[in-house]
Amino acid sequence: MMLHERLEAISASRVDGPSKLVLIMLAKRLDRDDPDGVVWSSSETLAEECGVSTKAITRTMERLTKA
């Protein structure tokens, strides 16, 4: 799946705004980090890129893994 297709899918999803932001950052990293579909971003890196705390990233990731 190409980046623009992933971004369209994220945009159409029913997750909340903070979750969409995290998913967008992960989708962008997917292209840079590993073409096989593995993203190794730390909570600290995601928090910095999203402009939120690491605690917010942890809560968001927990919500996303339950969805």
N, C-alpha and C positions, 0 to 999 in steps of 0.2 A: 504494500500500500504506500502510495506516495504521500509526502508531507501534506499537500493541499487536501488530499482525501481524508487523512487523519484529522486535520483541522475542521473540515466540514462535519465529520462524524462527532467530534467533540462539541462543536457549536450546536448541533441538533440534539445532543444528549440532554437528559433531564436532571443532571447534577447541578448543584449550586455553583454560584460564581467563583468562590475560592477553589473549588474542586476543578472547575474548568481551567482556571489559570494554571494550576499544578499540572493538569493533563497536557495543556499546551506546551509548557516548558519541557515536560518529559518527551512529548512528540518531537519537539525540536532537537532535543539531545539524542533521540533515537537515530536520527540521520547522521549526526556527528560521531557518536560513540561506537555504535556497532550495527552494521547492516543486517546482522542476524537476529535483531530484535531484543537485545539486552541493554538495559540502561543502568549505569552504575552511579548515578548522581546521589550524593550524600544529602541528608536533611539540611545541613548547613548551606550547601550550594544551592539547593532549591529555595531555601528561605531567602537567601541573598538575591537570587534572580527574581523571585516573586514579591520581594519587599515585605515579607512577613517574618514572624518568629519561627524558630525551629519547632516550638510546641504547636504552632498552627499547622505546620507541615505534617507533623506526626498525627494530629487529629484528622487532618484531611485525608492522609493515606489510610488511616483506619476506616474512615467512612467509605472510601473508594474500594477497599478490599472487601467490605461487607455488601457493597451494592451489586 
